């Protein structure tokens, strides 16, 4: 079998060392292309993220301010498209990281005055 492989190399005038070096160069070029693609992808993602972060509006909430709440729970088969806004609610307390504690001033039950998270 080995003899046939050498015969095939000789028949096709195929230099084993040169082909080995050429294959190494091709692999290095592929690796370099992969690294540059990863780098450009990372740069693109950073640019898009900074663009979207610029578009975000900073909201500062204060106690006794009225707000609407958006229900963003995932529903697999929602049926009709309806807005999920509820409220208005009044902000009872503003906690760290802009977490708010709302309550419903029109609620008849004072025990359930805080908004429930069902």
C-alpha positions in Angstrom: 0.0 0.0 0.0 2.8 2.4 0.9 4.5 1.6 -2.4 1.3 2.6 -4.3 1.1 5.9 -2.4 4.7 6.7 -3.4 4.0 5.7 -7.0 1.0 8.0 -7.0 3.1 10.9 -5.7 5.8 10.3 -8.3 3.2 9.8 -11.1 1.5 13.1 -10.4 4.9 14.8 -9.8 3.7 15.6 -6.3 6.2 17.0 -3.8 5.1 15.9 -0.3 7.0 18.6 1.6 5.8 21.4 -0.6 2.2 20.3 -0.3 2.6 20.0 3.5 3.9 23.6 3.7 1.2 24.8 1.3 -1.5 23.2 3.5 0.0 24.8 6.6 -0.1 28.2 4.9 -3.7 27.6 3.9 -4.7 26.7 7.5 -3.0 29.8 8.8 -4.8 32.0 6.3 -8.1 30.4 7.3 -7.4 31.0 11.0 -6.4 34.6 10.2 -9.7 35.2 8.3 -11.7 33.7 11.2 -10.0 36.0 13.7 -10.6 39.1 11.6 -14.2 38.1 11.1 -14.7 37.6 14.8 -13.0 41.0 15.5 -15.2 42.8 13.0 -18.3 41.1 14.4 -17.4 42.2 17.9 -16.8 45.8 16.7 -20.1 45.8 14.9 -22.0 44.5 18.0 -20.3 47.2 20.2 -21.3 50.0 17.7 -24.9 48.7 17.5 -25.1 48.4 21.3 -23.9 52.0 21.8 -26.3 53.2 19.2 -29.2 51.5 20.9 -28.1 52.7 24.4 -28.1 56.3 23.1 -31.8 55.8 22.1 -32.8 54.7 25.6 -34.5 57.4 27.7 -33.6 57.8 31.3 -36.7 57.9 33.5 -36.6 59.3 37.0 -39.7 58.4 39.0 -40.8 60.3 42.1 -43.2 59.3 44.9 -46.9 60.3 44.2 -46.3 60.3 40.5 -48.8 58.5 38.3 -47.6 55.8 35.9 -49.0 53.1 33.6 -47.7 49.6 33.9 -47.1 47.3 30.9 -47.7 43.6 31.3 -44.9 41.9 29.2 -45.6 38.3 30.1 -45.1 35.8 27.2 -48.3 34.3 25.9 -47.9 31.5 23.3 -51.3 31.9 21.7 -52.5 35.4 22.6 -55.5 35.5 20.3 -56.4 39.2 19.6 -53.7 41.8 19.9 -54.7 44.1 22.8 -52.6 46.6 24.7 -51.3 45.3 28.0 -51.2 48.6 29.7 -52.9 48.9 33.1 -53.3 51.7 35.5 -52.9 54.5 36.3 -51.0 53.7 39.5 -49.4 56.0 42.0 -45.8 55.4 43.0 -45.5 54.7 46.7 -41.8 54.4 47.0 -38.8 54.5 44.7 -36.1 52.0 45.5 -32.5 51.6 44.3 -31.9 50.9 40.6 -35.2 52.7 39.7 -37.4 49.9 41.1 -40.7 51.3 42.1 -43.4 50.3 44.5 -46.8 51.2 42.9 -50.2 51.2 44.5 -53.7 51.6 43.1 -55.5 54.6 44.6 -58.9 53.4 43.2 -58.7 50.0 44.8 -61.6 49.3 47.2 -59.6 46.8 49.2 -56.9 48.6 51.3 -55.1 45.3 52.0 -54.5 44.8 48.3 -53.5 48.4 47.7 -50.1 47.4 46.4 -50.1 46.1 42.8 -50.1 42.3 42.7 -47.6 40.5 40.5 -49.7 37.5 39.2 
